[in-house]
Amino acid sequence: MRIFGMAGKRTVSVLLAGLAVMGGLTSCHRADGNEGPAAKENDGANWPLYGRTFSANHYSPLREINSSNISRLKLAWSMDLEDAGSLYTSPVEVNGVLYFAQGYSVIHAVDAQTGKLLWTYDPDVPKVAGKRMRTAWGSRGIAYWDGAIYAGTLDGRLIAIGAADGKLRWSVHTNEGPDDGRYITGAPWVFKGKVVIGHGGADFDLVRGYVTAYDAKTGKQLWRFYTVPGDPKKGFEDDAQARAAKTWTGEWWKYGGGGTVWNAMAYDPKYNRLYIGTGNGTPWNRHIRSPGGGDNLYLCSIVALDADTGKYVWHYQVNPGETWDYNAAMDIELATLKIDGSDRSVLMHAPKNGFFYVIDRADGKLISAKNFVPANWAKGIDIATGRPIENPEARFPDGKGFMMSPSSAGGHNAQPMSYSPQTGLVYIPAQENGMWYSDAGVDLKHWKALHGTGYNTGLGSEPPPGPPPPTRSMLLAWNPLTQKAVWSSPLPALWGGGVTSTGGNLVFIGNADGKFDAHDATTGKILWSFDTQSGISSQPITYTVAGRQYLTVLAGYRGIVQASPWDYYTQKRRVLTFTLDGKAPPLPAPVPAPPKEFVADPGFVVDAAKAKAGLGIYVGANCFNCHGFNLQAGGMAPDLRASSVPTSLETFTQVVHDGLLVENGMPQFAELTPEQIDDLRHYIRQTTRAAIAGKTADTAQAVRQ
Ligand code: HEC
């Protein structure tokens, strides 16, 4: 029986703290208008930000490793991490030190040449978050700026840590109050001595989206921009809010509104602007939150803000009147493209709705747009107005349902795409998929929100008339000038990691099956592949140390509500660094994991009514968000069907109610009564026995309201 899981794993904290000597770029090294390595688009030595540099292209000009010598790319070192936290996160590198945030934002610093751990910093998220720790996502990325590492946490903190010593410099709460449903999973964006962070939460609670800028040295708040208008009776913060309010109807502010900036931004030194990408509305269904229609600004939009003041400059709304959990939170990548003979400063964007957008950064006007995956919600985008030519059926009017493509998972999601100025192509980790939208049977007037307990969709649970189109994943090379695919290479259907392209005519991507591949950037052919032995959900980075090019990828899988073959306990979590003629010994052959044995516990008598109540708690307490729908775990937390903990009421109570495993990322649910704890046991046993008998119930339906 495995009660203590990976207990004892956090022993490396502060180990060797202070030994890192390479950390800080001192201010005298800062060139390029005082912007440091983040501004060095043409110098691939470092990878200081999520998308490497301000252009956020996830591209490096380095070419020592290239399509002619890629067969010599070998492992330089690898490091197995003992911590069980997820690695859905992008590392950064500056001056020979790699930094990354594992799991609940535990920051690691590692010597990039040798793989030696220099320090770790643990912000103790499960302890600090307490009741609010209801999601499983860790941090997708961090930032380096002038000797400090910046990271967000699930409980809404933004922290700054000394890059050389791993010591906390400052920490601020970015939430508006202790019961705030906002959480941070995205990377901070840093420029001109400011650090800007958004947040998530629009699916799980009634939140009003915003981004906040802080002074990078002190953590002092500089400005905040709200992405949706608040209650008009309280007065609007600025004109942009007043204008936006005209595009909402009903009492939208009671629902928070949503529009969270949970993922992408981009800083544009040319115009001194910050572009933010906003998410979906709360609830998803516009019939509820804005019953008289309206565009609902600034949902699902790219908004340009003055980088110094946070004041509105322009916006481009990708989906006016968003109602499907569509988002403009996917990458915003900056480039100069030659269009009709002249150089245009553009941004490129491939959001969930399946269209690829090229937008003029000067004024936010649409230059071109074309779908890169099947998209039946719109016939196209009208270039003159910038608005989609929608299929009216896609709005599921009058209780009529619609099988829509792409689904809420999107034709492209948070896994970064990469633009290579060398080939002029954008490499998109894309997906074809579909989903049934219907609010038949939903009482739109009296709809009640869930607070942190499941998804606020407002879509109801009408079963689809047939299965959705099959999900297919592919790496797509897209020409932003012709708006056409140049090549496409199939990927495993489960989500993998993001993309990095290089000046060596290479495109790197790590996949859900554990294969880390290099494609020829021009033809798409796989030129090199390495089996990391663990599903990859992160994106690689490349940089030089002492004049030599290195490539790092993190392997470790974090499926959440998707079942995956990667088990929480047995999967490897690894940092792998490659270089030409690397000399590390090959990875040890994987030890096949013993087959998962589901626990039948034949003596336990399931009470169907208690099991039903237990399902409600499993959903309501967000157990599903970490342990999976129908207890089908995806690698982020243990598979409870194979756990013997629930067979003992005493141990189960210690784990769930008393917080025995909080240190290991299992939150404490002190608010659950002994009866509710027992109900959970009945649900777990019933579902496990059904799985043993080859049947699955559908928790997925129960979590949507
Ligand atoms: C934020 C993510 C998260 C949520 C929410 C969550 N868990 Fe967990 N749970 C974990 C993690 C991670 C572990 C593994 C901890 C370890 O390594 O020991 C775990 C472990 C457990 C274990 C012990 C398994 C074993 O065999 O050691 C049980 C039982 C459990 N969780 C039940 C629940 C129940 C019931 C709920 C909802 C009331 C819940 N969990 C909600 C993340 C979560």
Residues whose N, C-alpha, C, O or C-beta is under 5 A from the ligand:
A	BS01	HEC	R2 I3 F4 G5 M6 M133 R134 T135 A136 A621 N622 C623 C626 M636 A637 P638 S643 S644 V645 V655 V656 L661 N664 G665 M666 P667 F669 L680
